[in-house]
Amino acid sequence: MRKSLILLSLLVLAACVSRPVIPILDRSLIASGTLEHHVLTDDLFRINDFWMRVTPDTEFHRWLSQGVDHHVSITLTTQPERYGDSRNIRILTGTLVHNTSIEAMVVTHILYVQDPATRAFSPITFETVDPHTAAKWDNYDNAEVSVVIKIG
């Protein structure tokens, strides 16, 4: 019995050690282009094949609406302090969770952002069908990450 436990422990340790570790990049450009607002719904914004769902009637929604028909870039980063405080930049920090919808081949990423005042969590959803764009999020899954949105 003891030998079996030792062998099992060694196998588990070997599996953990031999598993490749994917380094977390300090930043990754996710989308860049003209921001469009979906005509039929108030909560969808788009840059090319990249979609963002934002709750209407919120401060962030009003701010993002100012970027419609302007150039907008969206970057993932583990170092949000490099972007500073600016009127044309919003930094959303939270835990990233992603999911894949096999039927539609849509990859969905949800950033759960905690409001510092109320401590309530709010989801912001990002979707794409482009596998290259979706893969950029993989290094940040289940980690705290900041999404930096820059207008202009």
N, CA, C and O of each residue as an XYZ file, in Angstrom:
608
protein
N       0.829     -1.196      0.000
C       0.000      0.000      0.000
C       0.866      1.250      0.000
O       0.616      2.194     -0.750
N       1.900      1.245      0.860
C       2.767      2.418      0.963
C       3.509      2.672     -0.352
O       3.669      3.816     -0.776
N       3.964      1.574     -0.996
C       4.668      1.702     -2.272
C       3.731      2.290     -3.340
O       4.150      3.089     -4.178
N       2.467      1.883     -3.292
C       1.493      2.397     -4.251
C       1.286      3.897     -4.073
O       1.198      4.638     -5.052
N       1.208      4.341     -2.821
C       1.045      5.771     -2.555
C       2.259      6.564     -2.993
O       2.131      7.659     -3.540
N       3.438      6.011     -2.752
C       4.667      6.699     -3.177
C       4.709      6.784     -4.696
O       5.022      7.836     -5.253
N       4.392      5.676     -5.369
C       4.387      5.665     -6.832
C       3.365      6.654     -7.386
O       3.656      7.391     -8.328
N       2.167      6.669     -6.798
C       1.140      7.613     -7.228
C       1.601      9.052     -7.019
O       1.384      9.901     -7.884
N       2.223      9.330     -5.900
C       2.731     10.686     -5.620
C       3.777     11.098     -6.633
O       3.789     12.239     -7.096
N       4.666     10.161     -6.981
C       5.706     10.471     -7.969
C       5.109     10.734     -9.349
O       5.569     11.622    -10.067
N       4.087      9.966     -9.719
C       3.435     10.186    -11.015
C       2.751     11.545    -11.075
O       2.846     12.248    -12.081
N       2.064     11.914    -10.001
C       1.404     13.217     -9.951
C       2.437     14.329    -10.023
O       2.248     15.304    -10.749
N       3.532     14.192     -9.272
C       4.602     15.201     -9.290
C       5.217     15.311    -10.671
O       5.469     16.417    -11.149
N       5.466     14.173    -11.326
C       6.051     14.188    -12.669
C       5.120     14.877    -13.660
O       5.574     15.627    -14.524
N       3.824     14.625    -13.536
C       2.856     15.267    -14.438
C       2.855     16.771    -14.247
O       2.757     17.522    -15.218
N       2.964     17.220    -13.002
C       2.968     18.656    -12.722
C       4.240     19.314    -13.202
O       4.205     20.428    -13.725
N       5.365     18.641    -13.033
C       6.658     19.216    -13.414
C       6.820     19.244    -14.919
O       7.368     20.201    -15.466
N       6.345     18.195    -15.605
C       6.556     18.128    -17.050
C       5.558     18.964    -17.839
O       5.707     19.127    -19.050
N       4.553     19.490    -17.170
C       3.543     20.302    -17.839
C       4.150     21.637    -18.262
O       4.754     22.320    -17.435
N       4.003     22.029    -19.536
C       4.579     23.304    -19.958
C       3.884     24.483    -19.284
O       2.664     24.489    -19.116
N       4.656     25.452    -18.912
C       4.120     26.653    -18.291
C       4.075     27.746    -19.348
O       5.094     28.070    -19.957
N       2.909     28.305    -19.562
C       2.745     29.381    -20.537
C       2.973     30.695    -19.810
O       2.238     31.023    -18.879
N       3.988     31.454    -20.225
C       4.232     32.717    -19.525
C       3.134     33.728    -19.805
O       2.612     33.803    -20.918
N       2.794     34.496    -18.796
C       1.814     35.562    -18.987
C       2.530     36.759    -19.583
O       3.501     37.257    -19.012
N       2.059     37.216    -20.715
C       2.647     38.368    -21.377
C       2.231     39.628    -20.636
O       1.158     39.674    -20.033
N       3.076     40.647    -20.681
C       2.700     41.879    -19.981
C       1.637     42.661    -20.738
O       0.939     43.480    -20.140
N       1.496     42.425    -22.060
C       0.415     43.059    -22.817
C       0.236     42.384    -24.174
O       1.166     41.802    -24.732
N      -0.997     42.482    -24.689
C      -1.329     41.885    -25.965
C      -2.439     42.705    -26.610
O      -3.504     42.883    -26.019
N      -2.195     43.209    -27.828
C      -3.203     43.970    -28.557
C      -4.269     43.004    -29.066
O      -3.966     42.070    -29.808
N      -5.509     43.232    -28.667
C      -6.609     42.347    -29.028
C      -7.345     42.839    -30.270
O      -7.626     42.055    -31.177
N      -7.651     44.112    -30.315
C      -8.391     44.667    -31.449
C      -7.993     46.125    -31.636
O      -7.674     46.833    -30.680
N      -8.021     46.549    -32.888
C      -7.710     47.936    -33.214
C      -8.438     48.284    -34.505
O      -8.327     47.577    -35.506
N      -9.184     49.386    -34.466
C      -9.923     49.788    -35.656
C     -11.053     50.725    -35.284
O     -11.109     51.244    -34.170
N     -11.952     50.932    -36.232
C     -13.080     51.831    -36.019
C     -14.145     51.140    -35.173
O     -14.585     50.037    -35.494
N     -14.554     51.798    -34.091
C     -15.576     51.256    -33.202
C     -16.949     51.513    -33.809
O     -17.275     52.638    -34.189
N     -17.751     50.450    -33.894
C     -19.116     50.557    -34.397
C     -20.079     50.155    -33.294
O     -19.751     49.343    -32.429
N     -21.265     50.729    -33.337
C     -22.306     50.405    -32.366
C     -23.399     49.667    -33.105
O     -23.856     50.130    -34.150
N     -23.832     48.518    -32.583
C     -24.864     47.720    -33.239
C     -26.188     48.480    -33.231
O     -26.622     48.964    -32.185
N     -26.819     48.584    -34.381
C     -28.015     49.396    -34.549
C     -29.232     48.839    -33.797
O     -30.022     49.605    -33.246
N     -29.381     47.525    -33.774
C     -30.589     46.922    -33.224
C     -30.543     46.685    -31.705
O     -31.582     46.488    -31.076
N     -29.360     46.702    -31.133
C     -29.265     46.526    -29.683
C     -28.420     47.643    -29.110
O     -27.528     48.166    -29.778
N     -28.697     48.000    -27.895
C     -27.963     49.105    -27.283
C     -26.696     48.643    -26.582
O     -25.875     49.470    -26.185
N     -26.521     47.312    -26.421
C     -25.401     46.844    -25.613
C     -24.217     46.300    -26.407
O     -23.210     45.931    -25.803
N     -24.297     46.237    -27.734
C     -23.215     45.661    -28.533
C     -22.380     46.712    -29.254
O     -22.904     47.616    -29.905
N     -21.058     46.563    -29.116
C     -20.088     47.376    -29.838
C     -19.178     46.419    -30.591
O     -19.025     45.260    -30.205
N     -18.564     46.917    -31.686
C     -17.756     46.021    -32.506
C     -16.574     46.758    -33.121
O     -16.673     47.916    -33.528
N     -15.437     46.036    -33.174
C     -14.270     46.445    -33.957
C     -13.947     45.245    -34.840
O     -13.468     44.224    -34.346
N     -14.201     45.359    -36.128
C     -14.004     44.253    -37.078
C     -14.759     43.016    -36.593
O     -15.981     43.070    -36.453
N     -14.057     41.887    -36.327
C     -14.695     40.641    -35.879
C     -14.727     40.506    -34.365
O     -15.007     39.428    -33.842
N     -14.446     41.578    -33.669
C     -14.386     41.540    -32.213
C     -15.570     42.308    -31.634
O     -15.760     43.486    -31.937
N     -16.370     41.635    -30.797
C     -17.585     42.218    -30.231
C     -17.430     42.426    -28.738
O     -16.760     41.649    -28.057
N     -18.054     43.477    -28.235
C     -18.050     43.763    -26.805
C     -19.480     44.073    -26.381
O     -20.155     44.916    -26.972
N     -19.925     43.368    -25.339
C     -21.269     43.592    -24.791
C     -21.123     44.369    -23.491
O     -20.475     43.909    -22.551
N     -21.736     45.560    -23.446
C     -21.635     46.452    -22.294
C     -23.045     46.817    -21.830
O     -23.901     47.162    -22.645
N     -23.279     46.740    -20.549
C     -24.598     47.065    -19.996
C     -24.965     48.518    -20.311
O     -24.208     49.432    -19.983
N     -26.122     48.734    -20.946
C     -26.564     50.107    -21.252
C     -26.836     50.908    -19.979
O     -26.994     50.352    -18.892
N     -26.884     52.212    -20.144
C     -27.184     53.144    -19.049
C     -26.189     53.054    -17.898
O     -26.548     53.249    -16.737
N     -24.934     52.755    -18.234
C     -23.868     52.775    -17.234
C     -22.847     53.828    -17.647
O     -22.817     54.254    -18.801
N     -22.033     54.232    -16.725
C     -20.998     55.221    -17.016
C     -20.053     54.711    -18.108
O     -19.677     55.463    -19.008
N     -19.676     53.454    -18.027
C     -18.763     52.894    -19.026
C     -19.411     52.872    -20.409
O     -18.748     53.175    -21.401
N     -20.697     52.518    -20.490
C     -21.412     52.503    -21.768
C     -21.443     53.897    -22.379
O     -21.215     54.062    -23.578
N     -21.728     54.912    -21.541
C     -21.762     56.297    -22.049
C     -20.382     56.716    -22.553
O     -20.262     57.359    -23.595
N     -19.335     56.342    -21.798
C     -17.974     56.703    -22.214
C     -17.619     56.014    -23.523
O     -17.089     56.654    -24.431
N     -17.902     54.717    -23.635
C     -17.560     53.961    -24.836
C     -18.333     54.476    -26.046
O     -17.805     54.481    -27.158
N     -19.568     54.907    -25.846
C     -20.378     55.444    -26.950
C     -19.722     56.657    -27.597
O     -19.961     56.927    -28.775
N     -18.903     57.390    -26.853
C     -18.194     58.548    -27.413
C     -17.155     58.125    -28.447
O     -16.718     58.933    -29.268
N     -16.758     56.837    -28.400
C     -15.745     56.347    -29.331
C     -16.300     55.797    -30.624
O     -15.535     55.412    -31.508
N     -17.628     55.751    -30.758
C     -18.236     55.223    -31.983
C     -17.790     56.068    -33.171
O     -17.787     57.298    -33.114
N     -17.410     55.378    -34.255
C     -16.893     55.982    -35.492
C     -15.502     56.586    -35.319
O     -15.057     57.349    -36.175
N     -14.819     56.264    -34.245
C     -13.433     56.684    -34.019
C     -12.548     55.444    -33.916
O     -13.032     54.327    -33.728
N     -11.253     55.666    -34.043
C     -10.301     54.563    -33.868
C     -10.222     54.207    -32.391
O     -10.069     55.080    -31.536
N     -10.328     52.911    -32.100
C     -10.263     52.406    -30.724
C      -9.327     51.205    -30.706
O      -9.350     50.377    -31.616
N      -8.505     51.115    -29.668
C      -7.666     49.935    -29.481
C      -7.992     49.300    -28.140
O      -8.288     49.984    -27.160
N      -7.931     47.962    -28.123
C      -8.204     47.202    -26.910
C      -6.996     46.310    -26.646
O      -6.597     45.515    -27.498
N      -6.427     46.452    -25.466
C      -5.223     45.726    -25.083
C      -5.440     45.008    -23.769
O      -6.054     45.551    -22.851
N      -4.934     43.782    -23.675
C      -4.892     43.062    -22.404
C      -3.520     43.302    -21.780
O      -2.511     43.286    -22.484
N      -3.474     43.523    -20.478
C      -2.189     43.761    -19.831
C      -2.205     43.313    -18.375
O      -3.249     43.277    -17.723
N      -1.039     42.981    -17.895
C      -0.865     42.698    -16.471
C      -0.229     43.889    -15.771
O       0.000     43.861    -14.562
N       0.055     44.930    -16.535
C       0.685     46.137    -15.992
C      -0.104     47.382    -16.417
O       0.369     48.151    -17.253
N      -1.294     47.587    -15.855
C      -2.134     48.709    -16.290
C      -1.555     50.074    -15.928
O      -1.923     51.076    -16.540
N      -0.663     50.133    -14.952
C      -0.103     51.411    -14.527
C       0.684     52.111    -15.635
O       0.886     53.323    -15.566
N       1.121     51.391    -16.630
C       1.885     52.011    -17.723
C       1.016     52.936    -18.580
O       1.543     53.766    -19.321
N      -0.320     52.798    -18.482
C      -1.218     53.601    -19.302
C      -1.649     54.895    -18.639
O      -2.177     55.782    -19.310
N      -1.438     55.022    -17.359
C      -1.742     56.273    -16.655
C      -3.218     56.609    -16.637
O      -4.072     55.777    -16.945
N      -3.496     57.836    -16.272
C      -4.867     58.323    -16.145
C      -5.121     59.334    -17.253
O      -4.457     60.369    -17.319
N      -6.078     59.038    -18.119
C      -6.347     59.907    -19.252
C      -7.833     59.836    -19.594
O      -8.479     58.817    -19.353
N      -8.377     60.925    -20.159
C      -9.802     60.964    -20.520
C     -10.153     59.985    -21.617
O     -11.291     59.523    -21.689
N      -9.189     59.654    -22.483
C      -9.484     58.777    -23.608
C      -9.134     57.302    -23.336
O      -9.160     56.486    -24.257
N      -8.810     56.959    -22.087
C      -8.451     55.587    -21.731
C      -9.288     55.116    -20.554
O      -9.476     55.845    -19.580
N      -9.790     53.890    -20.653
C     -10.463     53.246    -19.528
C      -9.753     51.925    -19.273
O      -9.448     51.177    -20.202
N      -9.499     51.655    -18.011
C      -8.831     50.421    -17.609
C      -9.808     49.620    -16.753
O     -10.247     50.077    -15.698
N     -10.138     48.426    -17.220
C     -11.048     47.528    -16.513
C     -10.226     46.350    -16.007
O      -9.639     45.620    -16.805
N     -10.177     46.160    -14.714
C      -9.369     45.092    -14.137
C     -10.271     44.094    -13.434
O     -11.180     44.475    -12.697
N     -10.014     42.824    -13.664
C     -10.809     41.787    -13.030
C     -10.281     40.410    -13.369
O      -9.186     40.271    -13.914
N     -11.063     39.394    -13.045
C     -10.706     38.013    -13.334
C     -11.331     37.615    -14.664
O     -12.517     37.842    -14.899
N     -10.521     37.022    -15.525
C     -10.971     36.656    -16.867
C     -11.402     35.188    -16.911
O     -10.689     34.306    -16.434
N     -12.568     34.944    -17.485
C     -13.080     33.587    -17.683
C     -13.469     33.479    -19.150
O     -14.084     34.392    -19.700
N     -13.110     32.356    -19.792
C     -13.550     32.227    -21.185
C     -14.297     30.927    -21.408
O     -14.183     29.967    -20.646
N     -15.075     30.938    -22.498
C     -15.916     29.807    -22.835
C     -16.015     29.751    -24.358
O     -15.927     30.776    -25.034
N     -16.198     28.552    -24.885
C     -16.333     28.388    -26.324
C     -17.703     27.808    -26.641
O     -18.123     26.817    -26.044
N     -18.388     28.430    -27.577
C     -19.668     27.919    -28.044
C     -19.384     27.131    -29.314
O     -19.124     27.712    -30.368
N     -19.435     25.822    -29.211
C     -19.097     24.951    -30.339
C     -20.028     25.190    -31.524
O     -19.581     25.216    -32.670
N     -21.316     25.363    -31.253
C     -22.295     25.496    -32.320
C     -22.010     26.696    -33.218
O     -22.088     26.596    -34.442
N     -21.686     27.813    -32.613
C     -21.481     29.030    -33.397
C     -20.009     29.308    -33.631
O     -19.663     30.253    -34.340
N     -19.119     28.483    -33.032
C     -17.672     28.700    -33.108
C     -17.301     30.089    -32.583
O     -16.350     30.715    -33.052
N     -18.063     30.547    -31.612
C     -17.817     31.835    -30.987
C     -17.065     31.606    -29.692
O     -17.464     30.780    -28.870
N     -15.984     32.334    -29.514
C     -15.251     32.263    -28.260
C     -15.655     33.479    -27.440
O     -15.543     34.618    -27.895
N     -16.122     33.223    -26.237
C     -16.599     34.281    -25.357
C     -15.651     34.436    -24.189
O     -15.280     33.452    -23.549
N     -15.258     35.666    -23.910
C     -14.433     35.977    -22.753
C     -15.221     36.936    -21.877
O     -15.742     37.945    -22.353
N     -15.301     36.615    -20.607
C     -16.029     37.465    -19.672
C     -15.041     37.981    -18.635
O     -14.350     37.205    -17.975
N     -14.987     39.275    -18.506
C     -14.149     39.895    -17.490
C     -15.065     40.316    -16.356
O     -15.961     41.140    -16.543
N     -14.838     39.748    -15.184
C     -15.630     40.107    -14.011
C     -14.907     41.229    -13.276
O     -13.856     41.017    -12.670
N     -15.482     42.414    -13.340
C     -14.883     43.605    -12.746
C     -15.616     43.912    -11.447
O     -16.846     43.936    -11.402
N     -14.839     44.147    -10.389
C     -15.445     44.456     -9.096
C     -15.454     45.958     -8.876
O     -14.417     46.616     -8.970
N     -16.635     46.497     -8.582
C     -16.778     47.916     -8.281
C     -16.136     48.188     -6.925
O     -16.512     47.565     -5.932
N     -15.163     49.116     -6.866
C     -14.478     49.374     -5.604
C     -15.390     49.917     -4.511
O     -15.144     49.674     -3.330
N     -16.431     50.642     -4.880
C     -17.315     51.241     -3.879
C     -18.300     50.221     -3.311
O     -18.463     50.114     -2.096
N     -18.963     49.463     -4.213
C     -20.009     48.539     -3.761
C     -19.507     47.112     -3.574
O     -20.175     46.302     -2.931
N     -18.339     46.797     -4.127
C     -17.748     45.455     -4.098
C     -18.553     44.464     -4.938
O     -18.308     43.259     -4.877
N     -19.519     44.969     -5.728
C     -20.331     44.110     -6.595
C     -19.540     43.785     -7.870
O     -18.758     44.602     -8.355
N     -19.759     42.580     -8.399
C     -19.098     42.164     -9.628
C     -20.001     42.430    -10.816
O     -21.202     42.162    -10.766
N     -19.417     42.961    -11.893
C     -20.148     43.215    -13.129
C     -19.420     42.524    -14.273
O     -18.209     42.695    -14.415
N     -20.119     41.756    -15.086
C     -19.459     41.113    -16.217
C     -19.424     42.021    -17.437
O     -20.387     42.731    -17.731
N     -18.312     41.987    -18.133
C     -18.193     42.629    -19.441
C     -17.799     41.513    -20.397
O     -16.806     40.820    -20.174
N     -18.573     41.339    -21.458
C     -18.398     40.202    -22.350
C     -17.730     40.625    -23.645
O     -18.085     41.639    -24.247
N     -16.750     39.824    -24.063
C     -16.039     40.030    -25.321
C     -16.212     38.755    -26.143
O     -16.067     37.654    -25.612
N     -16.522     38.894    -27.440
C     -16.743     37.722    -28.284
C     -16.038     37.877    -29.619
O     -15.906     38.981    -30.149
N     -15.585     36.743    -30.154
C     -14.992     36.743    -31.479
C     -15.139     35.370    -32.111
O     -15.245     34.366    -31.406
N     -15.144     35.323    -33.433
C     -15.127     34.061    -34.162
C     -13.749     33.822    -34.767
O     -13.497     32.767    -35.348
N     -12.861     34.800    -34.632
C     -11.508     34.700    -35.174
C     -10.621     33.916    -34.199
O     -10.379     34.385    -33.087
N     -10.131     32.729    -34.593
C      -9.337     31.917    -33.675
C      -8.031     32.587    -33.247
O      -7.566     32.376    -32.127
N      -7.439     33.390    -34.129
C      -6.194     34.089    -33.788
C      -6.432     35.113    -32.671
O      -5.639     35.210    -31.734
N      -7.517     35.867    -32.774
C      -7.865     36.843    -31.734
C      -8.213     36.121    -30.432
O      -7.803     36.546    -29.352
N      -8.965     35.037    -30.540
C      -9.363     34.278    -29.342
C      -8.143     33.727    -28.611
O      -8.108     33.724    -27.380
N      -7.153     33.266    -29.348
C      -5.966     32.660    -28.730
C      -5.159     33.666    -27.912
O      -4.436     33.275    -26.996
N      -5.274     34.945    -28.229
C      -4.530     35.965    -27.486
C      -4.970     36.044    -26.029
O      -4.216     36.518    -25.179
N      -6.184     35.585    -25.732
C      -6.715     35.647    -24.378
C      -6.248     34.480    -23.520
O      -6.305     34.560    -22.293
N      -5.784     33.392    -24.143
C      -5.490     32.158    -23.417
C      -4.490     32.326    -22.276
O      -4.635     31.694    -21.230
N      -3.491     33.161    -22.465
C      -2.478     33.348    -21.419
C      -3.036     34.018    -20.167
O      -2.405     33.983    -19.110
N      -4.190     34.616    -20.278
C      -4.743     35.385    -19.162
C      -5.942     34.703    -18.500
O      -6.515     35.252    -17.560
N      -6.328     33.520    -18.972
C      -7.533     32.856    -18.468
C      -7.421     32.557    -16.977
O      -6.398     32.063    -16.504
N      -8.480     32.859    -16.253
C      -8.580     32.656    -14.804
C      -7.543     33.439    -14.009
O      -7.206     33.067    -12.885
N      -7.049     34.500    -14.578
C      -6.071     35.344    -13.885
C      -6.620     36.766    -13.805
O      -7.544     37.137    -14.530
N      -6.031     37.547    -12.911
C      -6.403     38.953    -12.871
C      -5.680     39.650    -14.013
O      -4.469     39.512    -14.180
N      -6.438     40.394    -14.785
C      -5.894     41.051    -15.958
C      -6.641     42.370    -16.147
O      -7.757     42.540    -15.656
N      -6.017     43.292    -16.860
C      -6.660     44.571    -17.158
C      -6.896     44.657    -18.664
O      -6.035     44.307    -19.471
N      -8.084     45.130    -19.012
C      -8.411     45.432    -20.403
C      -8.327     46.946    -20.526
O      -9.051     47.681    -19.854
N      -7.436     47.395    -21.388
C      -7.235     48.830    -21.600
C      -7.897     49.203    -22.916
O      -7.555     48.660    -23.966
N      -8.845     50.130    -22.857
C      -9.562     50.596    -24.033
C      -9.184     52.048    -24.256
O      -9.380     52.903    -23.392
N      -8.635     52.308    -25.443
C      -8.158     53.654    -25.766
C      -8.913     54.160    -26.980
O      -8.952     53.504    -28.020
N      -9.519     55.350    -26.836
C     -10.190     56.004    -27.954
C      -9.227     57.006    -28.553
O      -8.666     57.853    -27.858
N      -9.045     56.890    -29.878
C      -8.153     57.830    -30.558
C      -6.745     57.354    -30.708
O      -5.909     58.066    -31.265
